Amino acid sequence: MPITILGAFCLLAARQHIERDTARIFEAIARSRTQAQQAL
């Protein structure tokens, strides 16, 4: 397997992890905003 294909696979996997983590962060922000608004 050429090293470029291996590198591309690693970058693709890392990107998917980053996208999942970003989605979790935005969900947490939305949840905390909702809770803050309900507290007022």
Backbone atoms as SQL, in Angstrom:
CREATE TABLE atoms (id INTEGER PRIMARY KEY, chain TEXT, resi INTEGER, resn TEXT, atom TEXT, x REAL, y REAL, z REAL);
INSERT INTO atoms VALUES
  (1, 'A', 1, 'MET', 'N', 0.858, -1.188, 0.000),
  (2, 'A', 1, 'MET', 'CA', 0.000, 0.000, 0.000),
  (3, 'A', 1, 'MET', 'C', 0.896, 1.241, 0.000),
  (4, 'A', 2, 'PRO', 'N', 0.706, 2.127, -0.952),
  (5, 'A', 2, 'PRO', 'CA', 1.532, 3.350, -0.999),
  (6, 'A', 2, 'PRO', 'C', 1.310, 4.220, 0.243),
  (7, 'A', 3, 'ILE', 'N', 2.346, 4.883, 0.641),
  (8, 'A', 3, 'ILE', 'CA', 2.293, 5.723, 1.842),
  (9, 'A', 3, 'ILE', 'C', 1.279, 6.860, 1.683),
  (10, 'A', 4, 'THR', 'N', 1.064, 7.348, 0.465),
  (11, 'A', 4, 'THR', 'CA', 0.114, 8.453, 0.277),
  (12, 'A', 4, 'THR', 'C', -1.320, 8.001, 0.568),
  (13, 'A', 5, 'ILE', 'N', -1.644, 6.770, 0.214),
  (14, 'A', 5, 'ILE', 'CA', -2.990, 6.256, 0.492),
  (15, 'A', 5, 'ILE', 'C', -3.170, 6.077, 1.995),
  (16, 'A', 6, 'LEU', 'N', -2.140, 5.582, 2.649),
  (17, 'A', 6, 'LEU', 'CA', -2.197, 5.418, 4.105),
  (18, 'A', 6, 'LEU', 'C', -2.368, 6.774, 4.799),
  (19, 'A', 7, 'GLY', 'N', -1.625, 7.773, 4.335),
  (20, 'A', 7, 'GLY', 'CA', -1.738, 9.114, 4.906),
  (21, 'A', 7, 'GLY', 'C', -3.117, 9.712, 4.683),
  (22, 'A', 8, 'ALA', 'N', -3.661, 9.515, 3.486),
  (23, 'A', 8, 'ALA', 'CA', -4.998, 10.032, 3.189),
  (24, 'A', 8, 'ALA', 'C', -6.038, 9.369, 4.081),
  (25, 'A', 9, 'PHE', 'N', -5.888, 8.071, 4.306),
  (26, 'A', 9, 'PHE', 'CA', -6.828, 7.369, 5.183),
  (27, 'A', 9, 'PHE', 'C', -6.755, 7.918, 6.607),
  (28, 'A', 10, 'CYS', 'N', -5.538, 8.176, 7.088),
  (29, 'A', 10, 'CYS', 'CA', -5.380, 8.730, 8.443),
  (30, 'A', 10, 'CYS', 'C', -6.021, 10.113, 8.551),
  (31, 'A', 11, 'LEU', 'N', -5.822, 10.947, 7.527),
  (32, 'A', 11, 'LEU', 'CA', -6.426, 12.285, 7.551),
  (33, 'A', 11, 'LEU', 'C', -7.940, 12.221, 7.515),
  (34, 'A', 12, 'LEU', 'N', -8.480, 11.306, 6.718),
  (35, 'A', 12, 'LEU', 'CA', -9.929, 11.152, 6.639),
  (36, 'A', 12, 'LEU', 'C', -10.502, 10.704, 7.982),
  (37, 'A', 13, 'ALA', 'N', -9.836, 9.752, 8.626),
  (38, 'A', 13, 'ALA', 'CA', -10.291, 9.278, 9.931),
  (39, 'A', 13, 'ALA', 'C', -10.229, 10.399, 10.967),
  (40, 'A', 14, 'ALA', 'N', -9.159, 11.177, 10.942),
  (41, 'A', 14, 'ALA', 'CA', -9.017, 12.287, 11.891),
  (42, 'A', 14, 'ALA', 'C', -10.112, 13.325, 11.656),
  (43, 'A', 15, 'ARG', 'N', -10.415, 13.592, 10.388),
  (44, 'A', 15, 'ARG', 'CA', -11.462, 14.579, 10.081),
  (45, 'A', 15, 'ARG', 'C', -12.807, 14.125, 10.616),
  (46, 'A', 16, 'GLN', 'N', -13.117, 12.847, 10.485),
  (47, 'A', 16, 'GLN', 'CA', -14.392, 12.338, 10.994),
  (48, 'A', 16, 'GLN', 'C', -14.468, 12.489, 12.511),
  (49, 'A', 17, 'HIS', 'N', -13.359, 12.227, 13.199),
  (50, 'A', 17, 'HIS', 'CA', -13.340, 12.399, 14.658),
  (51, 'A', 17, 'HIS', 'C', -13.551, 13.866, 15.028),
  (52, 'A', 18, 'ILE', 'N', -12.904, 14.753, 14.304),
  (53, 'A', 18, 'ILE', 'CA', -13.046, 16.185, 14.589),
  (54, 'A', 18, 'ILE', 'C', -14.482, 16.642, 14.359),
  (55, 'A', 19, 'GLU', 'N', -15.106, 16.157, 13.282),
  (56, 'A', 19, 'GLU', 'CA', -16.490, 16.544, 13.010),
  (57, 'A', 19, 'GLU', 'C', -17.425, 16.054, 14.111),
  (58, 'A', 20, 'ARG', 'N', -17.201, 14.824, 14.599),
  (59, 'A', 20, 'ARG', 'CA', -18.038, 14.307, 15.690),
  (60, 'A', 20, 'ARG', 'C', -17.847, 15.135, 16.960),
  (61, 'A', 21, 'ASP', 'N', -16.588, 15.459, 17.270),
  (62, 'A', 21, 'ASP', 'CA', -16.322, 16.260, 18.466),
  (63, 'A', 21, 'ASP', 'C', -16.942, 17.649, 18.351),
  (64, 'A', 22, 'THR', 'N', -16.866, 18.243, 17.179),
  (65, 'A', 22, 'THR', 'CA', -17.463, 19.565, 16.963),
  (66, 'A', 22, 'THR', 'C', -18.973, 19.514, 17.148),
  (67, 'A', 23, 'ALA', 'N', -19.591, 18.469, 16.642),
  (68, 'A', 23, 'ALA', 'CA', -21.044, 18.324, 16.811),
  (69, 'A', 23, 'ALA', 'C', -21.398, 18.210, 18.290),
  (70, 'A', 24, 'ARG', 'N', -20.599, 17.463, 19.052),
  (71, 'A', 24, 'ARG', 'CA', -20.858, 17.337, 20.499),
  (72, 'A', 24, 'ARG', 'C', -20.721, 18.681, 21.201),
  (73, 'A', 25, 'ILE', 'N', -19.736, 19.473, 20.796),
  (74, 'A', 25, 'ILE', 'CA', -19.531, 20.783, 21.421),
  (75, 'A', 25, 'ILE', 'C', -20.730, 21.688, 21.142),
  (76, 'A', 26, 'PHE', 'N', -21.195, 21.723, 19.883),
  (77, 'A', 26, 'PHE', 'CA', -22.350, 22.555, 19.552),
  (78, 'A', 26, 'PHE', 'C', -23.610, 22.090, 20.272),
  (79, 'A', 27, 'GLU', 'N', -23.772, 20.781, 20.436),
  (80, 'A', 27, 'GLU', 'CA', -24.922, 20.271, 21.186),
  (81, 'A', 27, 'GLU', 'C', -24.855, 20.721, 22.640),
  (82, 'A', 28, 'ALA', 'N', -23.670, 20.678, 23.220),
  (83, 'A', 28, 'ALA', 'CA', -23.512, 21.110, 24.609),
  (84, 'A', 28, 'ALA', 'C', -23.803, 22.605, 24.754),
  (85, 'A', 29, 'ILE', 'N', -23.366, 23.405, 23.800),
  (86, 'A', 29, 'ILE', 'CA', -23.631, 24.848, 23.845),
  (87, 'A', 29, 'ILE', 'C', -25.127, 25.110, 23.722),
  (88, 'A', 30, 'ALA', 'N', -25.789, 24.413, 22.795),
  (89, 'A', 30, 'ALA', 'CA', -27.230, 24.607, 22.621),
  (90, 'A', 30, 'ALA', 'C', -27.979, 24.189, 23.878),
  (91, 'A', 31, 'ARG', 'N', -27.561, 23.089, 24.487),
  (92, 'A', 31, 'ARG', 'CA', -28.210, 22.605, 25.708),
  (93, 'A', 31, 'ARG', 'C', -28.034, 23.615, 26.843),
  (94, 'A', 32, 'SER', 'N', -26.821, 24.141, 26.994),
  (95, 'A', 32, 'SER', 'CA', -26.581, 25.088, 28.087),
  (96, 'A', 32, 'SER', 'C', -27.333, 26.400, 27.860),
  (97, 'A', 33, 'ARG', 'N', -27.453, 26.833, 26.607),
  (98, 'A', 33, 'ARG', 'CA', -28.236, 28.047, 26.323),
  (99, 'A', 33, 'ARG', 'C', -29.702, 27.836, 26.665),
  (100, 'A', 34, 'THR', 'N', -30.215, 26.672, 26.315),
  (101, 'A', 34, 'THR', 'CA', -31.619, 26.369, 26.622),
  (102, 'A', 34, 'THR', 'C', -31.840, 26.356, 28.124),
  (103, 'A', 35, 'GLN', 'N', -30.940, 25.732, 28.856),
  (104, 'A', 35, 'GLN', 'CA', -31.072, 25.676, 30.314),
  (105, 'A', 35, 'GLN', 'C', -30.949, 27.070, 30.924),
  (106, 'A', 36, 'ALA', 'N', -30.061, 27.894, 30.378),
  (107, 'A', 36, 'ALA', 'CA', -29.886, 29.250, 30.893),
  (108, 'A', 36, 'ALA', 'C', -31.151, 30.087, 30.659),
  (109, 'A', 37, 'GLN', 'N', -31.767, 29.899, 29.505),
  (110, 'A', 37, 'GLN', 'CA', -32.996, 30.660, 29.201),
  (111, 'A', 37, 'GLN', 'C', -34.148, 30.193, 30.074),
  (112, 'A', 38, 'GLN', 'N', -34.199, 28.897, 30.371),
  (113, 'A', 38, 'GLN', 'CA', -35.271, 28.384, 31.223),
  (114, 'A', 38, 'GLN', 'C', -35.087, 28.833, 32.664),
  (115, 'A', 39, 'ALA', 'N', -33.841, 29.074, 33.060),
  (116, 'A', 39, 'ALA', 'CA', -33.569, 29.503, 34.429),
  (117, 'A', 39, 'ALA', 'C', -34.008, 30.951, 34.659),
  (118, 'A', 40, 'LEU', 'N', -34.082, 31.724, 33.577),
  (119, 'A', 40, 'LEU', 'CA', -34.447, 33.153, 33.749),
  (120, 'A', 40, 'LEU', 'C', -35.891, 33.341, 33.971);
